Amino acid sequence: MSITPALWQLTATQLAAGFREGAFTPTLALAACLARSAEVNPRLNALVALDAEGATHAAEQSSARWRAGRALGALDGVPVTIKDNLHVRGLPTHWGSQALAGLVAERDELPVTKLREAGAVIFGKTNVPEFTMQGYTGNPVFGETGNPWNPALTPGGSSGGAVALVAAGGCPIALGTDGGGSIRRPASHTNLVGLKPSRGRVPRRGGLPPIFLDFEVAGPLARCVDDVAAVMQVIGRGAVQQGPAAPARILHIPRFGDHPVDPSIAKLTDAAARQLAALGHDVTTADRFEMAEAVNQRWPLLSQVGLAWLVAHPQALSSMRPFDPASFGSTMQANAAAGRDASALALFDLLFEIERLRIELASLFERYDFLLTPAAAALPWPAGETHPPRIDGREVGPRGHAVFAGFVNAVGLPAIALPCGFAQGLPVGLQLVGREGEDDALLALARAFERAHPWQRFPEL
């Protein structure tokens, strides 16, 4: 005898089907998500701003549209949260920093506007590290966010609050951003799907100063590929084409250079390579891959210089009181100082290496359609620590866990994180990377893998 799932357990696609059939209403779905969020958030610290009243009104309007047969689309009435580095009108934007105290957004950032216009019910904002510049989620304003699979551990970052709430059932989808793996790594740590779209696929304007320039993109997090595609249909340029996955040439890259990878992650990614081959794809394993080394070594410079620029141009945050870097946490003060002291030569060196990498990857993609890597090199670590100090017994720096991520942003490629199993009771994700602009083909491959290896389950909280 099957047990009917609670509304908070349903995907966005399942909710829309229920609305269409009249099985339940957006008002009931929101109430279920709000109740579940109230239940799990005290343990996770994922939700940092709530607009229950506004969301309830939006859900009531959506319910009326569904009753009248005038729904706005597949996301009409679906509860959504927004990462706290994206403006949501009427809600504070903290960006994880005391320096933004008192900033309340007067208007939505463009992707948020598109979600709202599609009828999505935006009910809150989720936690981030300060200035979204770290790979865990904690800040001086709200503290650390926990992983729903083990709240003592981190969900990763910087979209850590977003993934924690979705994985725990607080909402079916969330809008995040990715400037160096900030969607993909947290998705892999929480058993979710996370898409980093091609550069320019999701237009942005009306937001915070872009300290990552256009290397950072907005993208969806969800519990299934269809939900990710539904969000992209709303926030992205052009319609999402949802054809079947064609047989593909896939290059499996087990590690970058000599960087360590947790053995359990390596084992599960190897298994995923075999599973993709069993689906009819031509999978080749790389003996060695060093193409991204130079960019990885220099990648933190981009956001450091961006933060230093923001300190020097406080007018970029025109709607708030004076911007005081003394109120930053110690790590961000150090990052701002490093950016201020960086030379133009060093920044040009990064840009030169990005261009070299772009050319080399273009050549690689003449021989392969997709790249397969681990989404992260480490399992989740203690929630209050910014990064794991060791991986597979070897000391690593702040981005040792993130070696597979930044090159994608540097070159503007689409990439998706997908669940591929559990190790030590914790989720593990793989990463698939496609050619620039071929987001739809990437989604088709991800959907085929998901259907052959379903993964949906909830943590016991």
Beta strands, then each sheet from edge to edge (+ up, - down):
strand 1: 47-50
strand 2: 79-83
strand 3: 121-126
strand 4: 173-178
strand 5: 193-196
strand 6: 217-222
strand 7: 249-252
strand 8: 282-285
strand 9: 370-374
strand 10: 390-391
strand 11: 394-395
strand 12: 415-423
strand 13: 426-434
sheet 1: 1+ 3- 2- 4- 6+ 5- 12+ 13- 9+ 7+ 8+
sheet 2: 10+ 11-
end
